[in-house]
Structures are given as C-alpha cells and as structure tokens.
C-alpha cells in the first residue's frame, strides 16, 4: 500500500543539541548591579568544572517549537483512545492539575522543616487514611515511587516479618498470569520465584497451588482481578492456604480500578497491597513517570513499614492536631527513597478522591467493568469473534484478553501487525503478547472515561483491519503508514540500540 510521505515523516527528528548554534540565547540578562565575585570565592574549588558544560545554544522560539514537535510525534491520551491493558489510561481531570500547580504545593521544598510544611503533611496523612479505607487495611506508607517499587517494598516487609519471627524462607509464589515486574521484584528481594498454573476458568489452579504451598513459602503475590481481567473466585480459600502455611499474601494493585468501592483487598485476606496512584487515581503517566506506589498493610506488618512515617499528633492545651515525620521505628525496613515520595502525585490523587467521593469511585469501577464487557461483546459479534477470540470467555472485569492465534493461522497477520495498523486508524494499540500464557495475546482495557462512540469506533477499526487482511494481508504487515516513523526493524533495534548521541 504505497502512500505519500506525511510532513512529519519527511522531517528528520533531531535533538536539541543538533539545533544548537554558537552565540544564540533564549534570554539576555541585564548587567548585575552588585559587584561580581570570582566563582572560586563562592563555590569550593573541588566542585568547579574544568570546562563549561556542553549545553545547547538556541533561541526561545526554536526551543518551544522543538519540544512541541516532539510532543506531536508521540501518541497521547488527549489525542485518542488508549486501551493499553493493565495500564488504566483513563482521562486525567484538569482540576487535579490546577490543584497540584498551586504555589503552596508546587513550590514547597522537600527539605522544609515539618513544622513549616503542615499543610503538605496533613494532605499526605489524609491520603494515607483514604487509601487505608479503600484497601481495607489500617496502615499506609506513601514512600514507594511506582508499582514495581511497591512490590519490592512488600517483599522487603515480608522478609522483615519472617525474620522477626526467627524464620528464613526462600520461595515466593506467583501465578503465570502475573505482571512481569513480580518475578523481577522477587529476584531483587533475594527470593526464588515459583510459578503457579492457571485453571480453565482463568484463575489460580488450586491443586497446583496446594502442591506448592509449604513452610518455605514466604509470600504469594496475586493480582485480583488478574491480567486476564478475571476475578479469582477462590480468593478466600487461597488466603486460607497461604496464612495456614505462615506466609503473607501480597496484592498487586495494578488492577484496583476494577473493584474500588465494591471489594477491598484487606477483606479478601491480603496482608500487603500496593496502589498505583498513577493508574486508578488519575495521574498522568507513561514514558517512565512520574508515578507512586503506596503500600497498605495489616496490623502484623505495620512495625516494619519504611521510615519516616507521616503521623498525626493530637494537640494539647486546646491546640489542634499537628503532623510530623516519625523516625522512631526500630523494626522498620528503612528508607525506600529520598524525601517522602512524589508529592505532586499525592496532590492529584487526593484531589481525584475528593472530587469523586466514595460513591463516585464505586461508579468509576462499575463503568470500567461495563465498558470492558460491552467492548468484549461488540468485538465478539464481528470478525474479531472469529479471528481473535476471547482467551477465557467469561464475564470480565475492567479488561479482557484476545488471542490472535486463529488470525495468524487463517489470515497470515500477527498480533503486532494488527497493533501497528490500529495506529493508522487513530488508536493506540492494546498491550500485546501479554500475558504470556495466551498465544498472540491482545490485552484491552478501555477504562471508565471512554464513551460508547469511542468503543464502537475501535471495534469498527479492528473489524475493518481484519476485513483488509482477508484479501490483502500485506496492508497490515507493512503498517503503520501515517505515523511520524513507519515500520521499524525491531530486531536490529534490540541488537544494536542507539541510546546516546556524541556531543563533540
């Protein structure tokens, strides 16, 4: 399918350094009205550079154009539907951005004395209390900076819990549907990962779990609903098995958006939960951050929480409560990061919780589940039902997984071809080739902020792509055509990545 190049395809992407011209400036500052001192008198000699940094020299209009053009070379949530499974790419309300940008929030220095940061500490404490209620667990730490960081924190808490009891355990169980960060976090924490099989209904295979639970198991990491978008009906029995063996039960909160206000991990029997604030609580994310992965824990895990912990202290002599950082935690696993976390994420997430309220959060989850089931049924009624059937065809929660195996066999196009062709229709592709137990997987999560019209348009696009492939599979195999960069050589990019540019 030959198409004329678009303007962005004709324009080679350049770095800001390539646009640098000696002598150009974004601003010219006036002469100082105070005597100028040599740098050596102001900064210790050991901290001074031997030569100036190689910074780009460029005018302000060109700076603005450069970064504006770069932004338009990427797909973004404000441009179109972004059904990336297990990523919860929901709309980020602008109200939250306005609140986070208030000077008292945006300009507060993280090293400020707690006595002069009472508003920030109160907000953090209130966010902790809100997350404790949502998760059904009494204690929360906001320190972890991402979901994977929360996973590592949970495993370190598990290790501390067992060590405090004089135990040394070596194994962590995780289903074969678990997020890839689960086994990575297990390895980083010094444990051995043991996979648990999935049954024919998409849940934990109970006989396999029973066979693998013993006194050497430190923890079971579980996502519920899981990455197939299915709620595990045996969760009560699973919790009983793990606790009887003396282990902890860890909840990967990546899919919490499906159950807010309807079920709580603590009520299911989980000891530790990480919460992806950037997913369920509407923080712009992607491209490496920013994010936050607070952890909520049960009473028996609380002594080991990271320090310092944000606490509320009751006032005396008629004064109101104050807020502080509690460093006196002798059993703590210690600090997980500098300062207290990504504060801007906390502000946005707390604003989101307040604006929706408990009923609104429950409705958000209901709508997310409704949208997923509608889109699943809509796709099943078209060509997708034949060529990309649902992997586990039962009532789903917030997301579902299709298998492109029949499509590859019957039409000759792979899941990656379908995904790239979707870009030409103005849609970001779903998560592909995950979870690994589904051949040619497409994991689709529409979220609650998408309209019926968007879901219908997405279903129509997939149907049209499959119709094309029935007569001309090369259209999908060579896609995309309209993006700033066409089909890339992914094998070459993997083997010979270019990740830096010489400045000389």
C-alpha positions in Angstrom: 0.0 0.0 0.0 2.0 3.0 -1.3 1.2 6.3 0.4 2.8 9.7 0.1 5.0 10.8 3.0 3.5 13.0 5.6 5.2 16.2 6.7 6.4 14.6 9.9 7.8 11.6 8.0 9.7 14.0 5.7 11.1 15.9 8.7 14.0 14.0 10.3 13.7 14.0 14.1 16.6 16.0 15.6 17.9 16.6 19.1 18.1 20.0 20.7 21.9 19.7 20.5 21.8 19.3 16.7 19.9 22.6 16.6 22.4 24.4 18.7 24.2 27.5 17.1 27.0 29.2 19.0 26.0 32.5 20.3 22.3 32.1 20.3 20.4 32.7 23.5 16.9 32.3 24.8 17.3 35.4 27.0 19.9 38.1 27.7 20.1 39.1 31.3 20.9 42.7 32.4 24.2 43.6 34.0 24.3 42.8 37.7 24.0 45.9 40.0 26.2 44.3 42.6 30.0 43.6 42.5 30.8 40.3 40.7 32.9 37.9 42.7 35.0 35.1 41.3 33.4 31.7 41.3 36.3 30.3 43.4 35.2 32.6 46.3 31.6 31.3 46.1 32.0 27.6 45.3 34.6 25.2 46.7 37.3 24.5 44.1 36.7 20.8 44.1 33.1 21.4 42.9 34.0 23.6 40.0 34.1 22.3 36.4 37.3 22.3 34.5 35.3 23.4 31.4 31.8 24.7 30.8 29.0 22.1 30.3 28.1 21.4 26.6 24.7 22.9 26.7 22.7 23.7 23.6 22.6 27.4 22.4 19.2 28.1 20.9 16.6 30.9 20.7 13.4 30.6 22.8 11.0 30.3 19.8 13.0 27.3 18.5 13.0 25.7 21.9 9.2 25.9 22.0 8.8 24.6 18.5 11.3 21.8 19.1 9.5 20.3 22.1 6.1 21.0 20.6 7.1 19.0 17.5 8.5 16.2 19.7 5.2 16.0 21.6 3.2 15.6 18.4 5.4 12.7 17.3 4.0 10.7 20.2 0.6 9.3 20.7 -1.1 10.6 23.8 -4.3 10.2 25.8 -5.6 13.6 24.9 -5.4 12.7 21.2 -7.2 9.4 21.1 -8.3 6.1 22.7 -5.5 4.4 24.6 -6.7 0.9 25.6 -3.4 -0.4 27.0 -4.2 -3.4 29.1 -3.3 -3.3 32.8 -2.2 0.4 32.5 -5.5 2.1 33.2 -5.0 5.0 30.7 -8.0 7.0 31.9 -8.6 10.7 31.4 -6.7 12.9 33.8 -9.0 15.7 35.0 -7.6 19.2 34.6 -8.9 20.2 38.0 -6.3 17.9 39.6 -3.6 19.7 37.6 -4.8 23.1 38.8 -4.7 22.0 42.4 -1.2 20.4 42.0 0.1 23.7 40.4 -0.9 25.9 43.4 2.2 27.6 44.7 1.9 26.0 48.1 2.0 22.6 46.5 4.3 23.1 43.6 7.0 25.3 45.3 7.3 23.6 48.6 10.9 22.4 49.1 11.1 18.7 50.2 13.7 19.6 52.8 11.4 22.0 54.5 11.0 21.5 58.3 7.9 19.6 59.1 6.7 22.5 61.4 6.6 24.7 58.3 5.0 22.1 56.0 1.9 21.2 58.0 -0.5 21.6 55.0 1.5 19.1 52.9 1.9 16.6 55.7 -1.9 16.9 56.5 -2.7 16.2 52.9 -0.4 13.2 52.9 -1.9 11.9 56.1 -5.4 12.3 54.7 -4.4 10.4 51.6 -3.0 7.6 53.7 -6.3 7.4 55.6 -8.3 7.4 52.3 -6.2 4.6 50.8 -6.4 2.6 54.0 -10.2 2.8 53.7 -10.3 1.9 50.0 -7.9 -1.1 50.5 -9.4 -2.3 53.8 -6.1 -2.2 55.6 -5.3 0.1 58.5 -1.8 1.4 57.7 -0.2 3.1 54.7 3.2 4.3 53.6 3.4 6.7 50.7 7.2 6.2 50.0 7.3 3.8 47.1 7.5 5.7 43.8 6.0 3.1 41.4 4.1 -0.1 41.4 7.3 -2.2 41.0 8.8 -0.2 43.9 5.7 -1.1 45.9 6.3 -4.7 45.0 9.8 -4.6 46.2 8.7 -2.8 49.4 6.1 -5.5 50.0 8.7 -8.3 49.7 11.1 -6.5 52.0 8.3 -6.2 54.5 7.6 -9.9 54.1 11.3 -10.7 54.7 11.4 -8.4 57.8 8.2 -10.0 59.1 9.6 -13.6 58.9 13.0 -12.5 60.3 11.3 -11.0 63.3 9.7 -14.4 63.9 13.1 -16.1 63.6 12.2 -17.7 60.2 14.2 -17.8 57.0 12.0 -18.6 54.0 13.2 -18.7 50.4 10.2 -19.0 48.0 7.6 -16.6 46.6 4.6 -17.9 44.6 3.2 -16.0 41.7 0.6 -17.1 39.0 1.8 -17.5 35.4 -0.6 -14.5 34.6 1.3 -12.2 37.0 2.9 -8.9 35.8 6.4 -9.2 34.6 7.6 -7.0 37.4 6.5 -9.6 40.0 9.3 -12.1 39.3 11.8 -9.3 38.8 10.9 -7.9 42.2 11.1 -11.3 43.8 14.6 -11.8 42.4 15.7 -8.3 43.6 14.5 -9.1 47.1 16.6 -12.3 47.2 13.8 -14.8 46.9 13.2 -17.7 44.5 10.1 -17.3 42.2 7.8 -20.3 41.9 5.1 -20.1 39.2 1.6 -21.3 39.9 -0.6 -22.6 36.9 -3.8 -21.1 35.7 -7.0 -23.2 35.5 -9.5 -23.5 32.7 -11.5 -20.5 34.0 -8.5 -18.2 34.2 -8.0 -18.3 37.9 -5.3 -19.9 40.1 -5.1 -23.7 39.6 -5.9 -24.8 43.2 -4.4 -28.3 43.0 -1.1 -26.8 41.7 -1.2 -24.2 44.5 -1.8 -26.8 47.2 1.1 -28.8 45.9 3.5 -25.8 46.1 2.5 -24.3 49.4 4.8 -25.3 52.2 6.7 -23.8 55.2 9.4 -22.4 52.8 6.9 -20.2 51.1 7.3 -16.6 52.3 4.6 -15.0 50.2 2.0 -15.3 47.4 1.8 -12.4 45.0 -1.6 -12.1 43.4 -3.4 -9.6 41.2 -7.2 -9.8 41.6 -8.7 -9.3 39.1 -5.8 -10.8 37.3 -4.2 -9.8 34.0 -6.8 -11.8 32.1 -9.3 -9.4 33.6 -10.9 -12.1 35.7 -11.8 -12.1 39.4 -10.5 -15.2 41.2 -13.5 -16.9 42.7 -11.3 -18.9 45.1 -9.7 -16.0 46.8 -10.9 -16.9 50.3 -9.5 -20.4 50.0 -6.3 -19.1 48.6 -5.8 -16.7 51.5 -6.5 -19.5 54.0 -3.9 -21.8 52.4 -1.2 -19.1 52.5 -1.9 -18.0 56.0 -2.1 -21.6 57.4 1.4 -22.1 56.0 2.6 -18.9 57.8 3.1 -16.8 54.6 2.0 -13.4 53.7 -0.5 -12.6 50.9 0.5 -9.7 48.6 -1.9 -7.8 46.4 -0.6 -6.3 43.2 -2.8 -3.3 42.9 -2.4 -2.6 39.2 -6.0 -3.6 38.6 -7.6 -1.9 41.6 -9.6 0.3 39.2 -12.0 -2.7 38.7 -13.1 -3.0 42.3 -12.9 0.3 44.1 -15.8 0.7 46.4 -17.0 -2.8 45.8 -14.4 -5.1 47.3 -11.3 -4.4 49.4 -8.1 -6.4 49.3 -7.9 -6.4 53.1 -11.3 -8.0 53.3 -10.1 -10.7 50.9 -7.3 -11.6 53.3 -4.4 -9.7 51.8 -1.6 -8.5 54.2 0.1 -6.1 51.8 -1.3 -4.0 48.9 0.5 -1.7 46.6 -1.7 1.0 44.9 -0.8 2.5 41.6 -1.9 6.1 42.2 -0.9 7.0 38.6 -3.4 4.4 37.3 -6.5 4.1 39.5 -6.4 7.6 40.9 -5.8 9.5 37.7 -2.2 10.8 37.5 -0.7 11.4 34.0 1.8 8.6 33.5 3.8 6.8 30.9 7.3 7.3 29.5 8.9 6.5 32.8 6.9 8.5 35.3 6.1 10.2 37.5 4.1 7.7 39.5 3.6 6.5 43.0 3.0 3.0 44.5 2.0 3.4 48.2 1.6 0.3 50.2 -1.2 -0.5 52.6 -0.6 -3.2 55.3 -2.2 -5.2 58.0 -1.5 -4.8 61.8 1.1 -7.6 61.8 3.1 -5.9 59.0 2.9 -2.3 60.4 6.0 -2.4 62.6 8.2 -2.9 59.6 6.9 0.0 57.4 9.5 2.3 55.9 10.6 5.3 57.9 9.9 8.1 58.4 6.1 7.6 58.5 3.7 10.6 58.3 1.8 10.7 61.6 -0.8 12.9 63.3 -0.2 14.0 66.8 -3.0 15.3 69.0 -2.6 18.8 70.3 -2.6 19.9 74.0 -4.0 22.9 75.9 -6.7 23.4 73.4 -4.5 23.4 70.3 -5.4 21.4 67.2 -3.6 18.4 65.9 -0.2 18.6 64.2 1.6 16.4 61.7 5.1 15.1 61.8 7.5 12.5 60.4 8.1 9.6 62.7 11.7 8.3 62.5 11.5 6.2 65.7 10.6 2.8 64.1 13.1 0.2 65.4 11.8 -2.6 63.2 11.5 -0.6 60.0 13.0 -1.7 56.7 14.4 1.8 56.5 14.1 4.4 53.8 13.0 3.4 50.3 13.8 6.8 48.6 14.9 10.3 49.3 12.3 12.5 51.0 8.7 11.3 51.2 7.6 10.4 47.6 6.3 12.2 44.5 4.3 14.9 46.2 2.6 16.2 43.1 1.1 12.7 42.5 -0.2 12.8 46.1 -2.0 16.1 45.4 -3.6 15.0 42.2 -4.7 11.6 43.6 -6.2 13.2 46.8 -8.0 15.8 44.6 -9.4 12.9 42.5 -10.6 11.0 45.5 -12.3 14.1 47.0 -13.9 15.1 43.7 -15.4 11.7 43.2 -16.1 10.7 46.8 -16.8 7.1 47.8 -19.8 6.7 45.6 -18.0 8.2 42.6 -15.1 5.8 43.0 -17.5 2.9 43.1 -19.3 4.2 40.0 -15.9 4.6 38.2 -15.2 0.9 38.7 -18.7 -0.1 37.6 -18.4 1.9 34.4 -14.9 0.5 33.8 -16.3 -3.0 34.1 -19.3 -2.1 31.9 -17.2 -0.7 29.2 -14.9 -3.7 29.1 -17.8 -6.1 28.9 -19.5 -4.0 26.2 -16.4 -3.9 24.1 -15.7 -7.6 24.5 -19.3 -8.4 23.3 -19.0 -5.9 20.5 -15.8 -7.4 19.2 -17.2 -11.0 19.6 -20.1 -10.1 17.3 -17.8 -9.1 14.4 -14.8 -10.6 12.6 -12.8 -10.4 15.8 -15.0 -13.1 17.3 -13.7 -15.5 14.6 -10.1 -14.4 14.1 -9.3 -13.0 17.6 -11.5 -14.8 20.1 -11.5 -14.1 23.8 -8.9 -16.3 25.6 -11.1 -17.0 28.6 -14.7 -16.3 27.7 -16.5 -15.4 30.9 -17.7 -12.2 32.5 -14.6 -10.0 32.7 -13.8 -7.1 35.0 -12.0 -4.0 33.7 -10.1 -5.7 30.9 -10.1 -8.8 28.7 -7.6 -10.7 26.6 -8.0 -11.8 23.0 -5.9 -14.5 21.2 -4.6 -13.7 17.7 -3.6 -17.3 17.1 -6.5 -18.0 14.6 -5.8 -14.7 12.9 -2.2 -15.6 12.4 -3.1 -19.0 11.0 -6.0 -18.0 8.8 -5.1 -14.5 7.6 -1.3 -14.6 7.9 -1.0 -11.5 10.1 0.4 -11.4 13.6 -0.8 -9.6 16.7 1.9 -7.0 16.2 0.7 -6.3 12.6 -2.9 -5.6 13.9 -1.5 -3.4 16.6 0.6 -1.3 14.2 -2.3 -1.0 11.7 -4.5 0.4 14.5 -2.2 3.4 14.7 -3.4 4.4 11.2 -6.9 4.5 12.5 -6.0 6.9 15.3 -6.0 4.3 18.1 -3.1 3.3 20.4 -2.7 -0.5 20.3 -3.7 -2.6 23.3 -1.0 -4.4 25.3 0.4 -7.2 23.0 1.9 -10.6 23.7 1.0 -10.5 27.4 0.0 -12.4 29.5 2.4 -15.0 28.1 0.1 -18.0 28.5 -2.2 -16.6 25.7 -0.9 -17.1 22.2 -0.7 -13.8 20.2 -2.3 -12.0 23.1 -4.1 -8.6 22.9 -4.9 -7.2 26.4 -7.6 -4.5 26.1 -8.6 -2.1 28.9 -11.0 0.7 27.8 -11.4 2.4 31.3 -14.4 4.2 32.5 -13.7 7.6 30.8 -14.4 6.3 27.2 -17.7 6.9 25.5 -19.8 4.3 23.7 -18.9 6.0 20.5 -15.2 5.6 21.1 -15.6 1.9 21.9 -17.8 1.4 18.8 -15.2 3.2 16.6 -12.4 1.0 18.0 -14.4 -2.2 17.3 -15.2 -1.0 13.8 -11.5 -0.3 13.2 -10.5 -3.8 14.2 -13.2 -5.3 12.0 -12.0 -3.2 9.0 -8.4 -4.3 9.6 -9.4 -7.9 9.6 -11.5 -7.4 6.5 -8.5 -5.9 4.7 -6.4 -8.9 5.8 -8.8 -11.4 4.3 -7.9 -10.1 0.8 -4.6 -8.2 1.3 -2.7 -9.1 4.5 0.3 -7.0 3.4 -1.6 -3.9 4.4 -1.3 -4.8 8.0 2.2 -6.4 7.6 3.7 -3.1 6.4 1.8 -0.8 8.7 1.8 1.9 10.0 1.7 4.4 7.2 0.5 7.7 8.8 2.7 7.9 11.9 5.9 10.1 12.1 8.0 6.9 11.8 7.0 3.9 9.8 7.7 0.2 10.4 10.9 -0.2 12.3 13.4 -3.1 12.2 12.7 -4.2 15.8 15.3 -7.0 15.7 18.1 -4.5 14.7 16.9 -2.0 17.3 17.1 -4.7 20.0 20.5 -6.0 19.0 22.1 -2.6 18.2 20.3 0.1 20.2 21.3 3.7 19.7 20.7 5.3 23.0 23.1 8.2 23.1 24.4 10.9 20.9 28.0 12.2 20.8 28.1 15.9 21.8 31.5 16.7 20.3 
